[in-house]
Amino acid sequence: MMSTSNLSEQTIQVLLSGNTVYLETIEGAKGHVYYAPEGTAYMQHFEHGRLHGPWQFTETGYRVVWNKVGEIAWQLRHEDSQVAYYSAEGVKRARVLKLVSGDAEKLAAQ
C-alpha cells in the first residue's frame, strides 16, 4: 500500500517559488507551470491557452485563481518516491516530473 502525506507550507514554498514545475496528469497530458516568487503562477494550458493568476497557501496546500478558469486548489503530497498533485477533495490529478529553477519556458514573458 502506498503511503502519502501532505507537504508542509514551507516545503511547498521551497518547491514552487521561483521554479518551473513539469508535470503529467493522470490522463497522460504533460504541462508546466512557473510559480513566480512575487506570487503569480503562469501556465500554457493545452485547452485554455495561456493562464496566469495569483497563487497563495491554504490550510491544506495552495490555490491559484486563474484568469480564464477561476480558482483551483491543490494539495501536494509525497508518495513513495514522487510528489503528486491532489485536488482539494483528495483526488490524485497529476505527478511532478521535474523542477527547474527559474522561468524555464519563459511563461511570464509571454
C-alpha positions in Angstrom: 0.0 0.0 0.0 1.3 3.5 -0.9 1.7 5.9 1.9 1.0 9.6 1.3 1.4 12.7 3.3 0.6 16.4 2.6 3.7 18.6 2.1 4.1 21.4 4.6 3.7 25.1 3.6 7.4 25.5 4.0 8.2 22.6 1.7 5.7 23.8 -0.9 7.3 27.2 -0.8 10.7 25.7 -1.4 9.5 23.5 -4.3 7.3 26.1 -6.1 8.5 29.6 -5.5 10.8 30.8 -8.4 10.6 27.4 -10.2 9.1 25.8 -13.2 7.3 22.6 -12.3 6.9 20.0 -15.1 4.0 17.6 -14.5 2.0 14.8 -16.0 -1.7 14.4 -15.4 -3.3 11.0 -14.6 -4.6 11.1 -18.2 -1.1 11.4 -19.6 -1.1 15.1 -20.6 2.1 16.9 -19.8 2.5 20.5 -18.8 4.5 23.1 -16.9 3.8 25.9 -14.5 6.1 28.7 -13.4 5.5 30.0 -9.9 7.0 33.5 -9.7 8.4 34.5 -6.3 6.1 37.5 -6.1 3.1 35.3 -6.1 1.9 34.9 -9.7 1.6 31.5 -11.4 1.9 31.1 -15.2 0.9 28.2 -17.4 0.4 27.3 -21.0 -2.7 25.1 -20.9 -3.5 22.6 -23.7 -7.2 23.6 -23.7 -7.4 27.1 -22.3 -4.2 28.7 -23.7 -2.0 31.0 -21.6 -3.2 31.2 -18.0 -1.9 33.4 -15.1 -3.1 34.3 -11.7 -2.1 34.8 -8.1 -1.2 31.7 -6.0 -1.3 31.5 -2.2 -1.2 29.0 0.6 -4.3 27.3 2.0 -4.7 25.2 5.2 -4.0 22.0 3.2 -1.9 23.2 0.3 -2.2 26.1 -2.1 -4.6 27.7 -4.6 -4.3 29.6 -7.9 -7.0 31.9 -9.2 -6.5 31.5 -12.9 -7.6 34.3 -15.2 -9.7 32.1 -17.5 -10.8 29.2 -15.4 -11.2 30.5 -11.9 -9.9 29.1 -8.6 -8.3 25.7 -8.4 -7.0 24.4 -5.0 -4.3 21.8 -4.7 -2.7 19.6 -2.2 0.9 18.4 -2.8 1.7 15.0 -1.4 4.7 12.9 -1.1 4.0 9.4 -2.4 6.8 6.9 -2.1 9.4 8.4 -4.4 7.4 11.2 -6.1 5.4 14.4 -5.4 1.8 14.3 -6.6 -0.9 16.9 -7.1 -4.3 16.1 -5.4 -7.5 18.2 -5.8 -8.9 19.9 -2.7 -11.3 16.9 -2.5 -8.3 14.5 -2.3 -8.4 13.1 -5.8 -5.0 12.4 -7.4 -4.7 14.6 -10.6 -1.0 14.7 -11.6 2.6 14.0 -10.6 5.7 16.1 -10.7 8.2 15.0 -13.4 10.9 17.6 -12.6 11.6 21.0 -11.2 13.7 23.6 -12.9 14.9 26.8 -11.3 13.5 30.0 -12.8 11.1 30.6 -15.6 12.5 27.8 -17.8 9.7 28.1 -20.5 9.6 32.0 -20.4 5.9 31.9 -19.4 6.0 35.2 -17.5 7.5 37.0 -20.5 4.7 36.0 -23.0 
